[in-house]
């Protein structure tokens, strides 16, 4: 295997020659994305493996979209037992699975893959991770909230499905490409067709991301969720400007490249409560560990690894 500039980040070339170093590198799990350098998944999953005395390790793999199908085949061929999938591959990876488990077929995106009997099985733990994170960070359940979800990609699909399944009070899906928001909303329509009503305001709504559309909705929203990668880049601006936000809001940013993302800085400037995606990462990672190992995850050890990461 080629020497890495960073020993914790591997690429497609490493997977192609993995058998040459399999005995020296007991990596049997990983996270696949692009970018992936910021990922804290190796931190929490390796802490869990150590705590449980499992003699395997978990690494990060920077894989481009054009390399994804080959990478998945190589994980299977090289004896990996599972891996996580992050931006921008969650929807595409679902297309390359041998099987989809649980809610993954309905969601149309995955973030967790199990390799069993030479088959890849895709699951989505984003929804449960998100629900548990909101409960941790804001002490409230999704069913009690009016939610504005920004984004319509793989992460947004998992979150939107969980909000709908939890019977949230209201769900507004906003995306720069409005048609993508409309397609996602259409998939969820049956969840919102029951007797629960919210006066003249529709419980499920899709829209663009213009300032006029946002202003028309903010008064009927409790929680704003950024499910896009905007905020990961060092030069990114807040996906919503501070003057759109109001003090009554809770703001959750699924990115966590920094503790105070541009959106969370904007929220703080208006007096709104905010939290970043570390808590969601923790809880979706807990569920992934349970899927892979068939045992309870060591939540305390995984949480401690995040607290002590600095």
C-alpha positions in Angstrom: 0.0 0.0 0.0 1.3 3.5 -0.8 2.4 5.7 2.0 -0.3 8.2 2.9 0.1 11.9 3.5 -2.3 11.3 6.4 -2.3 7.7 7.6 -5.9 7.9 8.6 -7.2 8.8 5.1 -7.2 6.2 2.3 -8.3 6.4 -1.3 -9.3 4.2 -4.2 -5.7 3.3 -5.0 -5.3 1.9 -1.5 -8.4 -0.3 -1.8 -7.1 -1.7 -5.1 -4.0 -3.0 -3.4 -5.5 -3.6 0.0 -4.6 -7.4 0.1 -0.9 -6.5 0.2 -1.2 -5.1 3.7 -4.4 -6.7 5.1 -2.4 -8.5 7.8 -0.7 -5.3 8.9 -3.8 -3.1 8.7 -6.8 -4.7 10.5 -9.2 -2.1 9.1 -12.6 -3.8 8.7 -14.9 -0.7 8.9 -14.7 2.8 7.5 -16.5 6.0 6.3 -16.7 6.9 2.6 -17.2 10.5 1.5 -15.7 13.5 -0.4 -14.7 15.5 1.6 -14.0 13.1 4.5 -11.1 14.7 6.3 -13.4 16.4 8.8 -15.3 13.2 9.7 -15.4 12.3 13.4 -16.8 8.8 12.6 -13.3 7.2 13.0 -12.9 8.8 16.4 -16.2 7.5 17.8 -16.2 4.1 16.1 -12.6 3.3 17.1 -13.5 4.3 20.7 -16.4 1.9 20.6 -14.2 -0.9 19.2 -11.6 -0.4 21.9 -14.2 -0.3 24.7 -15.7 -3.6 23.5 -12.3 -5.3 23.0 -12.9 -5.8 19.3 -9.5 -6.2 17.6 -10.5 -4.3 14.5 -10.3 -0.7 13.4 -12.2 1.9 11.4 -10.7 4.4 8.9 -11.7 7.2 6.5 -11.8 6.8 2.7 -11.9 9.7 0.4 -13.8 8.4 -2.6 -15.0 10.5 -5.6 -18.4 9.9 -7.1 -16.9 8.2 -10.2 -15.1 5.8 -7.9 -18.0 4.8 -5.6 -19.2 1.7 -7.4 -15.7 0.3 -7.6 -15.0 1.2 -4.0 -18.1 -0.7 -2.8 -17.0 -3.8 -4.7 -13.5 -3.5 -3.2 -14.8 -3.2 0.3 -16.7 -6.5 -0.2 -13.7 -8.2 -1.9 -11.2 -7.1 0.7 -13.1 -8.5 3.7 -14.6 -5.4 5.2 -17.5 -6.0 7.5 -19.2 -2.6 7.1 -18.8 1.1 6.3 -20.6 4.4 6.6 -21.5 6.6 3.7 -21.5 10.4 3.9 -21.8 13.3 1.5 -22.2 13.3 -1.4 -22.8 9.6 -1.8 -25.8 8.7 0.3 -28.3 8.5 -2.6 -25.9 7.0 -5.1 -24.7 4.3 -2.8 -28.2 2.9 -2.4 -28.2 2.1 -6.1 -25.1 -0.1 -5.7 -26.4 -2.3 -2.8 -27.4 -5.9 -3.1 -30.1 -5.3 -0.6 -31.8 -2.4 1.2 -32.9 -2.8 4.8 -35.6 -1.2 7.0 -36.7 2.2 5.8 -33.9 2.6 3.2 -36.0 1.7 0.2 -38.6 4.3 1.0 -35.9 6.9 1.9 -33.9 6.3 -1.2 -30.6 6.9 0.5 -28.3 5.1 2.9 -25.5 5.9 5.4 -24.7 2.5 6.7 -23.6 -0.6 4.8 -23.2 -4.1 6.2 -21.2 -6.7 4.3 -22.6 -10.2 5.1 -22.1 -13.4 3.1 -20.5 -11.4 0.3 -23.6 -9.2 0.0 -23.9 -5.5 0.7 -26.9 -4.4 2.8 -27.7 -0.7 2.9 -29.4 0.9 5.9 -30.3 4.4 6.9 -29.6 5.5 10.5 -29.8 9.2 9.9 -33.4 9.5 10.9 -33.1 7.9 14.3 -29.8 9.7 14.9 -31.5 13.0 14.1 -34.5 12.4 16.3 -32.3 11.4 19.3 -30.0 14.5 18.7 -33.0 16.9 18.8 -34.2 15.3 22.0 -30.6 15.6 23.5 -29.9 19.2 22.3 -33.4 20.8 22.7 -35.3 18.5 25.1 -38.2 18.2 22.7 -39.6 15.4 20.4 -40.1 15.8 16.7 -43.9 15.2 16.9 -44.2 18.5 18.8 -42.4 20.6 16.2 -43.0 22.7 13.1 -39.9 22.0 11.1 -38.2 23.9 8.2 -35.8 21.4 6.5 -33.3 22.9 4.1 -32.0 20.5 1.5 -33.4 17.6 -0.6 -30.3 15.3 -0.8 -29.5 12.1 0.9 -29.3 13.4 4.4 -32.5 15.4 4.0 -34.3 12.3 2.8 -33.5 10.4 6.0 -34.4 13.4 8.2 -37.6 14.2 6.3 -38.8 10.6 6.5 -38.2 10.5 10.3 -40.0 13.8 10.8 -43.0 12.4 8.9 -43.0 9.1 10.6 -42.8 10.8 14.0 -45.9 12.7 12.9 -44.3 16.2 13.3 -46.7 19.0 13.6 -45.5 20.6 10.3 -42.8 20.0 7.7 -41.6 22.5 5.2 -38.9 21.4 2.8 -36.9 24.2 1.2 -34.3 23.7 -1.5 -32.6 26.0 -4.0 -34.0 23.8 -6.8 -37.7 23.8 -5.8 -38.6 20.8 -7.9 -36.3 18.6 -5.8 -38.1 19.8 -2.6 -41.4 19.0 -4.3 -40.3 15.5 -5.3 -39.3 14.8 -1.7 -42.6 16.2 -0.3 -44.5 14.0 -2.7 -42.9 10.9 -1.3 -44.1 11.9 2.2 -47.6 13.0 1.3 -49.3 9.9 2.7 -47.9 10.7 6.2 -49.7 14.0 6.3 -53.1 13.0 4.8 -54.7 12.1 8.1 -57.1 14.0 10.4 -54.4 16.1 12.2 -54.8 19.7 10.9 -53.0 23.0 11.6 -55.6 25.6 10.7 -55.1 27.3 7.3 -51.4 26.5 7.2 -50.5 23.3 5.2 -48.8 20.6 7.3 -46.5 19.6 4.4 -45.1 22.2 2.1 -42.3 22.4 -0.5 -40.7 25.6 -1.6 -37.6 27.3 -3.0 -35.0 29.1 -0.9 -35.8 32.7 -1.7 -36.0 35.4 1.0 -39.6 36.1 0.3 -40.6 32.4 0.6 -38.6 32.0 3.9 -40.1 35.2 5.4 -43.6 33.8 4.7 -42.8 30.6 6.7 -40.6 31.6 9.7 -43.6 32.7 11.9 -45.0 29.1 11.6 -41.7 27.3 12.3 -40.1 26.1 15.5 -37.0 24.3 14.3 -34.8 25.0 11.3 -32.5 22.2 10.0 -29.7 22.6 7.5 -29.3 19.2 5.8 -27.0 20.6 3.1 -23.1 20.7 3.0 -23.2 24.5 3.1 -21.1 25.4 6.2 -18.4 22.8 5.7 -16.2 25.0 3.6 -14.1 27.6 5.4 -15.4 30.4 3.2 -19.1 29.4 3.3 -21.7 31.9 4.2 -24.7 31.0 6.3 -27.3 29.3 4.2 -29.9 31.6 5.9 -28.9 35.2 6.7 -29.3 36.4 10.3 -32.0 38.9 9.5 -34.3 36.0 8.4 -34.0 34.3 11.8 -36.0 35.0 15.0 -35.3 34.5 18.7 -38.0 31.9 19.1 -36.3 29.4 16.7 -34.2 26.4 17.4 -31.6 25.9 14.7 -29.8 22.6 14.0 -27.0 22.4 11.5 -26.1 18.8 10.4 -22.6 20.0 9.4 -19.9 20.0 12.1 -16.8 21.2 10.4 -16.6 23.7 13.2 -18.5 24.0 16.5 -20.0 27.3 15.3 -20.9 27.0 11.7 -21.9 30.1 9.8 -25.6 29.2 10.3 -25.1 28.8 14.0 -23.3 32.1 14.3 -26.3 33.7 12.5 -28.6 32.0 14.9 -26.6 33.2 17.9 -26.7 36.8 16.6 -30.5 36.7 16.7 -30.8 35.0 20.1 -32.0 31.7 18.6 -30.8 28.4 20.2 -28.5 26.3 18.0 -26.7 23.0 17.9 -24.4 21.4 15.3 -24.4 17.9 13.8 -22.0 16.2 16.3 -25.0 14.8 18.3 -26.6 13.4 15.2 -23.3 11.8 14.2 -23.0 10.2 17.6 -26.5 8.7 17.6 -26.5 7.5 14.0 -23.0 6.0 14.7 -24.4 4.2 17.8 -27.1 2.6 15.6 -24.6 1.7 12.9 -22.4 -0.1 15.6 -25.4 -2.0 16.8 -26.3 -3.1 13.2 -22.7 -4.3 12.5 -22.0 -6.0 15.8 -25.4 -7.2 17.0 -24.8 -5.8 20.5 -25.5 -2.6 22.4 -23.1 0.2 21.6 -20.9 1.7 24.3 -22.6 5.1 24.1 -20.7 6.6 27.0 -17.3 5.8 25.5 -18.4 7.1 22.1 -19.7 10.4 23.6 -16.5 10.7 25.7 -14.4 10.4 22.6 -16.2 13.4 21.1 -15.9 15.5 24.3 -12.2 14.7 24.5 -11.3 15.1 20.8 -9.4 18.3 21.4 
